[in-house]
Amino acid sequence: MAPNKLPAYQAPVSVSDEARIKQVRRIFSTITDRYDFLNHFLSAGRDIGWRRFMVRRLRFFRTHRLLDLATGTGDVAIEAARTHSRLQIFGLDFAAPMLAAARSKILRAALADRISNLQGDALNLPFPDGHFDTVTMAFGIRNMPDRARVLQEIHRALVPGGGLYILEFTTPQGRLFRKLYFFYLNRFLPRLARLFTSNPEAYQYLAESIMHFPYPDDFVHEIEQAGFAEAKKFPLTGGITYLYEGRKAVG
Ligand SMILES: C[S@@+](CC[C@H](N)C(=O)[O-])C[C@H]1O[C@@H](n2cnc3c(N)ncnc32)[C@H](O)[C@@H]1O
């Protein structure tokens, strides 16, 4: 970390990875009915543009298969199917209610022949080595305590030359913007969420998970550590969200 950087946020209580995973699964299984609405509302609709920016950068060259991890209600998978013809898309998530919501949207969009969903854990991908040209994940990685393991699994599942694309929130590093953003996350967002969902714990968790995620340069380093080449990052909307990319080296 650069010496003049503000210290990364430390969560007030530490829970085991296993407890964290159970908590995440429970949370995403209980907020499904409001998930899309709150996503768009709380990001002032920016989330749609962030996913679109990522999807337009995807490249397909050999298997024409895309794996969308933590697919949730399927927005990345649907956007990718609309943007790239000939693609076969697999969406994976461990929360069954999120996948059920994705399924309804995929059917409504008449994309069921292009997108398959499966319930599974990003830490143990049920696919052979070198199966995908591209792996995406939008707003999923910060929920996964063992990021190194997830990145290694993605690396394994990609063909040589294949691309990793991850969208994730981060906390701004400028003092003032950071203060305002922490206020929004800790005070404003949970109150707002209370109006719309029966599970405000979910939005307390959301705030904590964002504040806990590494700084962009540190996450780029984690991507490199997992064996990816050409790791890079793109700030979106003043740096509250980043797109991260990496490539599996050829040969
Ligand atoms: C914030 S949602 C993002 C959903 C979607 N990608 C989007 O852009 O809206 C995070 C998703 O990650 C899933 N998830 C978290 N940890 C997971 C894991 N280890 N394996 C599979 N899915 C996971 C949750 O169930 C949830 O649906």
The ligand as a Gaussian input file, in Angstrom:
#p B3LYP/6-31G(d) Opt

LIG

0 1
 C      -24.523000      -8.534000      -5.333000
 S      -25.082000     -10.001000      -6.116000
 C      -24.583000      -9.704000      -7.790000
 C      -25.512000     -10.346000      -8.802000
 C      -25.251000      -9.992000     -10.264000
 N      -23.956000     -10.414000     -10.708000
 C      -25.459000      -8.515000     -10.530000
 O      -24.652000      -7.918000     -11.235000
 O      -26.470000      -7.952000     -10.087000
 C      -23.924000     -11.188000      -5.554000
 C      -24.281000     -12.608000      -5.906000
 O      -23.170000     -13.432000      -5.593000
 C      -23.666000     -14.696000      -5.179000
 N      -22.558000     -15.385000      -4.487000
 C      -21.878000     -14.937000      -3.403000
 N      -20.916000     -15.823000      -3.067000
 C      -20.989000     -16.843000      -3.962000
 C      -20.243000     -18.041000      -4.156000
 N      -19.238000     -18.373000      -3.352000
 N      -20.574000     -18.835000      -5.192000
 C      -21.593000     -18.513000      -6.014000
 N      -22.345000     -17.396000      -5.884000
 C      -22.037000     -16.563000      -4.873000
 C      -24.874000     -14.326000      -4.331000
 O      -25.753000     -15.406000      -4.158000
 C      -25.473000     -13.169000      -5.150000
 O      -26.454000     -13.625000      -6.042000

